[in-house]
Amino acid sequence: MNSSTTVAADDSAAEARSAAADRPERSGARRALLWTAGTITAATGILLAVGSFLGLYVRPTSDDWCAAWKSRDMGVFGITSDFYNTQNGRVTNAFLSGIIYSDGLAGVKILPVILVVTMGIGLVLIGREILRAFGTRAPLLLLVAVAMVLETLLFFAGTRSYQVLLWTPATISHTMPFIIALWALLFGIWAFRTGRKALRNSALVLTAVVGFAIGTLSEPFTVVSCVLVGTAALVCLPRLKVARSWYPFTWSAVYCAAAVIGLTFLYTSPGARWRRAQTPPTKMSVGDVFKDYFHIWDTILHQWIYLGAIAAGLLLGLAVALLAPRREQSAAARPPAAMLRVIFVLPVPLMALCTLLVAYALRSGYGPTGWTYARTWMNFMIPLVIALCGYGVLLGHWAGRRIAERRSPRLVPIVATVLVGAFALSATAALVPSVQKLAVSTVYRSIAWDKQNAKIRSEIAKGETDVAYKPMYIGSLAEPFFTKNYQRDWVAQCTSKFYGVDRIHKP
């Protein structure tokens, strides 16, 4: 008995000495990681703040004209009915448009900040939940920095920054669906963790509602999310020993089923049938679809800034390996090695498939130039950027473990942190010209638009029913007189209804 007690005491003393020896290294690494994360948070925060602030300078263009007057004259349920019967069947899209445009342009102006905040908080929370699932954690500041890097890349690294952040019709269709699904997933995770049956059932009901809503909100996101969630459902089958409960599979199955029902509801609506009748199917071959597919990937791969997502992940992986306490899972609780390898590889074919499906949808809906509608890329770019970050986390964790196990000099983790952080910052800095260009074009247009709007309102007050309107282009979007045939110029007709006049003409 005394012998075993002595051995235990010796082991405890050894562990204490080891911890004491490791403390300076961990302290230095922690300071470096937190300072780096703080710097990245400040830099990305400035860019995101500018983007959010630009919402105050957003003025109607393209589909805005139609959504604004319909929301004003028809109301929320009126525009929803109009979309179902005569437009495209996207009833959730119409419902959200009716709410956002219900108070003129007020909703349009505050929407960008709502998108940035809700996406950022959602990414931080889901990151924390993923780390918790692996029995580890990371400083909150690190999670915030990573989330803000991902947001900055998603909103500003693409070719259509104005459309994916500031143009309400595109954000409703291609940015908001991910945020809605993300928060539904978070509620599902929290409900599962409580162990309370009532909360779990409530989460499943909410998931069904969200799935149906997304099915009638955005066709491309419905397809992409069903591919990803459907794959997750298969991976989470209890017999594969990745999940120990049927709840993850059930949640995923409920979402997919509800989304498919919603998409079917949309596709069979009178509005969707009318829209398909206006644009008969174009002839296309498999080669055409793959040509568009390679165009999309060529554009993405030429943008090195997306590597910033990997750098952000590397930083988080280093933090987890160097700072978080290790909680080794028992062999019984650990998923089979074969399944872990499958999960590691899965994002690559899934992202390739999702991109191909979006390319097919764009070709079938918009013809040979459909692939250039880069706002729709958000539907697969969001999971792609998250996947890049995930691979970065794994690489950073592997590197951090090697540093810790080899008891490398104190400067090694600090230098590694600084180098990775510098790359993430350089990716952020490379976006400054894009944000600056976006700010200048948005503010200048708002000034010119306000001046013209005041002139038009003055003429209408004098009884004019045919007023002059000078097109003000922004974000590669349509403006009145984009076609010479006025009867087919839907933008001009919506603009005239927005102002309550019979017709508009060029100055």
C-alpha positions in Angstrom: 0.0 0.0 0.0 2.8 2.4 1.0 4.7 1.5 -2.1 1.8 2.3 -4.5 1.3 5.5 -2.6 4.9 6.5 -3.1 4.8 5.7 -6.8 1.6 7.7 -7.2 3.2 10.6 -5.4 6.4 10.4 -7.6 4.2 10.4 -10.7 2.3 13.4 -9.5 5.5 15.2 -8.8 6.8 14.4 -12.2 3.7 15.6 -13.9 3.9 18.8 -11.8 7.5 19.4 -12.8 6.6 18.7 -16.5 3.7 21.2 -16.3 6.0 23.7 -14.7 8.6 23.2 -17.4 5.9 23.6 -20.1 4.3 26.7 -18.6 6.8 29.3 -20.0 6.5 27.8 -23.5 2.7 27.7 -23.3 2.6 31.2 -21.8 4.7 32.5 -24.7 2.7 30.7 -27.3 -0.6 31.9 -25.7 0.5 35.5 -25.8 1.6 35.2 -29.4 -1.6 33.5 -30.4 -3.8 36.0 -28.6 -1.9 39.0 -29.9 -2.0 37.6 -33.5 -5.8 36.9 -33.1 -6.4 40.3 -31.8 -4.6 41.9 -34.7 -6.5 39.8 -37.2 -9.8 40.6 -35.5 -9.1 44.3 -35.6 -8.1 44.2 -39.3 -11.0 42.1 -40.5 -13.3 44.0 -38.2 -12.5 47.3 -39.9 -13.3 45.8 -43.4 -16.5 44.2 -42.2 -17.6 47.4 -40.4 -17.0 49.4 -43.6 -19.1 46.8 -45.5 -21.9 46.9 -43.0 -21.8 50.7 -42.8 -22.2 50.9 -46.6 -25.7 49.6 -46.2 -26.7 53.1 -45.3 -25.8 54.1 -48.9 -27.6 51.4 -50.7 -30.2 52.6 -53.2 -32.6 50.6 -55.4 -31.4 48.9 -58.6 -32.5 46.0 -60.7 -34.9 43.7 -58.7 -35.0 46.2 -55.9 -37.4 48.4 -57.9 -39.9 45.5 -58.2 -39.6 44.3 -54.6 -39.9 47.8 -53.2 -43.2 48.8 -55.0 -44.8 45.4 -54.6 -44.1 45.3 -50.8 -45.4 48.8 -50.5 -48.6 48.3 -52.6 -49.4 44.6 -52.0 -48.1 44.1 -48.4 -46.1 41.1 -47.2 -48.8 38.5 -48.0 -49.6 40.1 -51.3 -46.1 39.9 -52.6 -45.9 36.3 -51.4 -49.0 35.4 -53.3 -47.7 37.3 -56.4 -44.4 35.3 -56.3 -46.3 32.0 -56.0 -48.8 32.7 -58.7 -47.0 34.8 -61.3 -43.2 35.0 -60.6 -41.2 32.0 -59.6 -42.8 30.2 -56.7 -40.2 31.3 -54.1 -42.7 32.1 -51.4 -40.2 32.3 -48.5 -38.1 34.6 -50.7 -41.1 36.8 -51.3 -42.1 36.8 -47.6 -38.7 37.9 -46.5 -38.6 40.6 -49.3 -42.0 41.9 -48.1 -40.7 42.2 -44.5 -37.4 43.9 -45.5 -38.9 46.3 -48.0 -42.0 47.0 -45.8 -40.6 50.3 -44.5 -39.2 51.6 -47.7 -35.4 51.4 -47.8 -34.9 51.1 -44.0 -34.7 47.3 -44.0 -32.3 47.3 -47.0 -30.0 49.7 -45.2 -29.7 47.6 -42.0 -29.6 44.2 -43.6 -25.9 44.1 -44.3 -25.0 44.6 -40.6 -27.6 41.9 -39.7 -26.0 39.5 -42.1 -22.4 40.1 -40.9 -23.3 39.9 -37.2 -25.5 36.8 -37.4 -23.1 34.9 -39.7 -20.1 35.8 -37.5 -21.8 34.8 -34.2 -23.1 31.6 -35.9 -19.6 30.6 -37.1 -18.1 31.3 -33.7 -20.7 29.1 -32.0 -20.5 26.3 -34.5 -16.7 26.3 -34.2 -17.0 26.0 -30.4 -19.4 23.1 -30.8 -17.1 21.3 -33.2 -14.2 21.6 -30.9 -16.4 20.5 -27.9 -17.3 17.4 -29.9 -13.6 16.5 -30.2 -13.1 17.1 -26.5 -11.1 20.3 -26.7 -11.5 24.1 -26.8 -9.8 27.3 -27.9 -9.7 30.9 -26.7 -12.8 32.8 -27.7 -10.7 35.5 -29.4 -9.2 32.8 -31.7 -12.7 31.7 -32.7 -13.8 35.2 -33.4 -10.7 35.9 -35.5 -11.2 32.8 -37.6 -14.9 33.6 -38.1 -14.1 37.2 -39.2 -11.5 36.0 -41.6 -14.0 33.6 -43.2 -16.6 36.4 -43.4 -14.2 38.8 -45.0 -13.2 36.3 -47.6 -16.8 35.4 -48.4 -18.0 39.0 -48.7 -15.0 40.7 -50.4 -12.8 38.1 -52.2 -15.3 37.2 -54.9 -16.1 39.1 -58.1 -19.6 40.3 -56.9 -19.0 41.8 -53.5 -21.9 44.3 -53.9 -24.3 41.6 -54.7 -23.5 39.2 -51.9 -23.5 41.8 -49.2 -25.4 44.9 -50.2 -27.9 43.9 -52.8 -30.9 42.6 -50.9 -32.4 40.3 -53.6 -29.1 38.4 -53.9 -28.5 38.3 -50.1 -32.0 36.9 -49.5 -31.4 34.1 -52.1 -27.8 33.2 -51.6 -26.4 34.6 -48.3 -29.3 34.3 -45.9 -30.1 30.6 -46.5 -26.8 29.5 -45.0 -27.3 31.7 -42.0 -30.8 30.4 -41.4 -29.7 26.8 -41.8 -26.6 27.4 -39.5 -28.8 28.7 -36.6 -31.2 25.8 -37.1 -28.3 23.4 -36.8 -27.0 25.1 -33.7 -30.4 24.8 -32.0 -30.5 21.1 -33.0 -27.1 20.6 -31.3 -28.1 22.4 -28.2 -31.3 20.5 -28.0 -29.5 17.2 -28.4 -27.0 18.1 -25.7 -29.7 18.9 -23.1 -31.0 15.3 -23.4 -34.5 16.6 -23.0 -37.0 14.9 -25.3 -39.3 17.9 -25.6 -36.4 20.1 -26.7 -35.2 17.5 -29.2 -38.7 17.2 -30.7 -39.0 21.0 -30.9 -35.7 21.1 -32.7 -36.9 18.5 -35.2 -40.1 20.6 -35.8 -38.1 23.7 -36.3 -35.8 21.9 -38.7 -38.8 20.8 -40.7 -40.0 24.3 -40.9 -36.6 25.7 -41.9 -36.1 22.9 -44.5 -39.4 23.7 -46.2 -38.6 27.5 -46.0 -35.2 27.0 -47.6 -36.7 24.8 -50.3 -39.0 27.7 -51.3 -36.2 30.3 -50.8 -33.3 29.3 -52.9 -33.1 26.4 -55.4 -29.2 26.2 -55.5 -28.8 26.3 -51.8 -31.5 23.6 -51.4 -29.5 21.3 -53.7 -26.1 22.1 -52.1 -27.4 21.8 -48.5 -29.2 18.5 -49.3 -26.1 17.0 -50.8 -24.1 18.0 -47.7 -26.7 17.2 -45.0 -27.7 14.0 -46.8 -24.1 12.8 -46.8 -23.9 13.7 -43.1 -27.0 11.6 -42.5 -25.3 8.6 -44.0 -22.1 9.2 -42.0 -24.1 9.5 -38.8 -25.8 6.1 -39.1 -25.1 4.5 -35.7 -23.8 1.3 -37.2 -20.8 3.3 -38.6 -19.9 4.3 -35.0 -19.4 8.0 -35.8 -22.6 9.0 -34.0 -23.8 7.0 -30.9 -27.4 8.1 -31.3 -30.1 8.2 -34.0 -30.7 11.9 -33.4 -28.1 13.3 -35.8 -29.4 11.0 -38.6 -33.0 11.9 -37.8 -32.2 15.6 -37.8 -30.5 15.4 -41.1 -33.2 13.3 -42.7 -35.9 15.7 -41.5 -34.1 18.6 -43.0 -33.6 16.9 -46.4 -37.1 15.7 -46.6 -38.6 19.1 -45.7 -36.3 20.9 -48.2 -37.2 18.5 -51.0 -40.9 19.0 -50.2 -40.4 22.8 -50.3 -38.5 22.6 -53.6 -41.3 20.5 -55.0 -43.8 23.0 -53.8 -41.8 25.7 -55.6 -41.3 23.8 -58.8 -45.0 22.9 -59.2 -46.2 26.5 -58.4 -48.0 28.5 -61.1 -45.3 31.1 -60.9 -42.5 28.6 -61.6 -44.4 27.0 -64.5 -44.9 30.5 -66.0 -41.3 31.3 -65.6 -40.2 28.1 -67.3 -42.6 28.9 -70.2 -41.0 32.3 -70.7 -37.5 30.7 -71.0 -37.7 27.4 -72.9 -35.0 24.9 -72.0 -31.8 25.6 -73.9 -29.8 22.9 -75.6 -26.8 21.9 -73.7 -24.4 19.0 -73.5 -22.4 17.4 -70.8 -19.4 19.2 -72.3 -21.1 22.5 -72.0 -21.8 22.0 -68.3 -18.2 20.9 -67.6 -16.9 23.9 -69.6 -18.8 26.2 -67.2 -17.7 24.1 -64.3 -14.0 24.7 -65.2 -14.6 28.4 -65.8 -15.9 28.7 -62.3 -13.0 26.8 -60.7 -10.5 28.7 -62.9 -11.9 32.0 -61.5 -11.7 30.7 -57.9 -8.3 29.2 -58.1 -6.8 32.4 -59.5 -7.8 34.1 -56.3 -5.0 33.2 -53.9 -6.7 35.2 -51.1 -8.9 32.2 -50.3 -5.8 30.6 -48.8 -6.4 33.0 -46.0 -9.1 30.5 -44.8 -6.4 27.8 -44.5 -4.1 30.2 -42.6 -7.0 31.1 -40.2 -7.5 27.3 -39.6 -3.8 26.8 -39.1 -3.9 29.4 -36.3 -6.8 27.8 -34.6 -5.2 24.3 -34.9 -2.0 25.6 -33.3 -4.0 27.1 -30.5 -5.9 23.8 -29.9 -2.6 21.8 -29.9 -0.5 24.2 -27.8 -3.0 25.6 -25.3 -6.0 23.3 -24.9 -5.8 20.4 -22.4 -5.7 17.0 -24.1 -8.6 14.7 -23.5 -7.8 11.4 -25.0 -10.9 9.4 -26.1 -11.2 5.8 -25.2 -10.8 3.3 -28.0 -14.5 2.4 -27.7 -15.6 6.1 -28.0 -13.3 6.9 -30.9 -14.8 6.5 -34.5 -13.1 3.8 -36.6 -10.0 4.9 -38.3 -11.4 4.0 -41.7 -14.4 6.3 -41.1 -12.1 9.1 -40.0 -10.2 8.8 -43.3 -13.4 8.9 -45.2 -14.6 12.0 -43.4 -11.2 13.6 -44.0 -11.5 13.1 -47.8 -15.2 13.7 -48.2 -15.2 17.5 -48.5 -13.2 17.3 -51.8 -15.7 15.3 -53.9 -18.6 17.0 -52.2 -17.4 20.4 -53.1 -16.7 19.3 -56.6 -20.2 17.8 -56.9 -21.9 20.9 -55.5 -20.0 23.2 -57.9 -21.0 21.0 -60.8 -24.7 21.0 -59.8 -24.7 24.8 -59.5 -23.0 25.1 -62.9 -25.7 22.8 -64.4 -28.5 24.9 -62.8 -26.9 28.2 -64.1 -26.5 26.8 -67.6 -30.1 25.5 -67.7 -31.5 28.7 -66.3 -29.4 31.4 -67.9 -27.7 29.8 -70.9 -24.0 30.0 -71.9 -23.3 33.0 -69.7 -25.0 31.6 -66.6 -21.8 30.6 -64.9 -20.9 34.4 -64.7 -23.7 34.9 -62.1 -21.2 34.8 -59.4 -23.6 35.7 -56.6 -25.0 32.2 -56.9 -21.5 30.8 -56.1 -22.1 31.7 -52.5 -24.2 28.6 -52.2 -21.1 26.4 -52.5 -18.4 29.0 -51.6 -19.5 29.2 -48.0 -19.1 25.4 -47.3 -15.9 25.5 -49.5 -14.3 28.2 -47.4 -15.3 26.5 -44.2 -13.8 23.2 -45.5 -10.5 25.0 -46.3 -10.5 26.3 -42.8 -11.1 22.8 -41.4 -8.2 21.4 -43.3 -6.1 24.3 -41.9 -7.2 23.4 -38.4 -6.1 19.7 -38.9 -2.8 20.8 -40.3 -2.2 23.3 -37.5 -3.1 20.8 -34.9 -0.7 18.3 -36.4 2.1 20.8 -36.5 1.3 22.0 -32.9 1.4 18.5 -31.6 4.8 17.9 -33.2 6.1 21.1 -31.7 4.8 20.1 -28.2 6.0 16.5 -28.4 9.5 17.4 -29.5 9.8 20.1 -26.8 11.0 22.5 -29.4 12.6 25.8 -28.3 10.3 28.4 -26.9 10.6 30.6 -30.0 9.4 27.9 -32.4 5.6 28.1 -31.6 5.9 31.9 -31.4 7.5 32.1 -34.8 5.1 29.7 -36.3 2.2 31.7 -35.0 3.5 35.0 -36.3 4.2 33.6 -39.7 0.7 32.0 -40.1 -0.9 35.2 -38.7 1.1 37.3 -41.1 -0.2 35.3 -44.1 -3.8 35.6 -42.8 -3.2 39.4 -42.4 -1.7 39.7 -45.9 -4.8 38.0 -47.3 -7.0 40.5 -45.5 -4.8 43.4 -46.6 -5.2 42.3 -50.2 -8.9 42.9 -49.9 -8.5 46.5 -49.0 -8.6 47.8 -52.6 -11.8 45.7 -53.3 -13.5 47.2 -50.2 -12.3 50.7 -51.1 -13.7 50.4 -54.6 -17.0 49.0 -53.3 -17.2 51.9 -50.8 -16.5 54.6 -53.4 -18.9 53.3 -56.0 -21.7 52.8 -53.5 -21.4 56.2 -51.8 -21.0 58.1 -55.1 -24.0 56.3 -56.6 -26.1 57.1 -53.5 -25.3 60.8 -53.7 -26.2 60.9 -57.4 -29.3 58.8 -56.9 -30.6 61.0 -54.1 -30.1 64.1 -56.2 -32.0 62.5 -59.1 -34.7 61.1 -56.8 -35.4 64.6 -55.4 -35.7 65.9 -58.9 -38.1 63.2 -59.9 -40.2 63.6 -56.8 -40.4 67.3 -57.5 -41.6 66.7 -61.1 -44.2 64.2 -59.8 -45.5 66.8 -57.3 -46.1 69.1 -60.2 -48.2 66.5 -61.9 -45.7 64.9 -64.3 -46.6 61.3 -65.3 -43.6 60.7 -67.6 -40.3 61.5 -65.9 -36.7 61.3 -66.9 -34.4 58.7 -65.3 -30.7 58.4 -65.9 -29.5 54.8 -65.3 -27.0 54.5 -62.5 -25.2 51.2 -62.8 -23.6 49.4 -59.9 -22.5 45.8 -59.1 -23.0 44.6 -62.7 -26.8 44.8 -62.2 -29.5 45.8 -64.6 -30.9 49.4 -64.7 -33.8 50.9 -66.7 -33.3 50.9 -70.5 -31.1 47.8 -70.4 -33.0 46.8 -73.5 -34.4 49.0 -76.4 -37.8 47.3 -76.2 -39.6 49.2 -73.4 -42.4 46.6 -73.2 -39.8 44.0 -72.3 -37.8 46.4 -70.0 -39.1 45.0 -66.7 -36.7 47.2 -64.7 -38.0 50.4 -66.3 -41.6 49.3 -65.7 -40.9 48.5 -62.0 -39.1 51.8 -61.6 -42.2 53.7 -63.0 -44.4 51.8 -60.5 -42.0 52.6 -57.7 -42.4 56.3 -58.5 -46.1 56.0 -59.3 -45.9 57.3 -62.8 -47.0 56.0 -66.2 -43.6 55.9 -67.8 -40.0 56.9 -67.5 -37.7 58.0 -70.2 -34.0 58.7 -70.7 -32.9 62.3 -70.1 
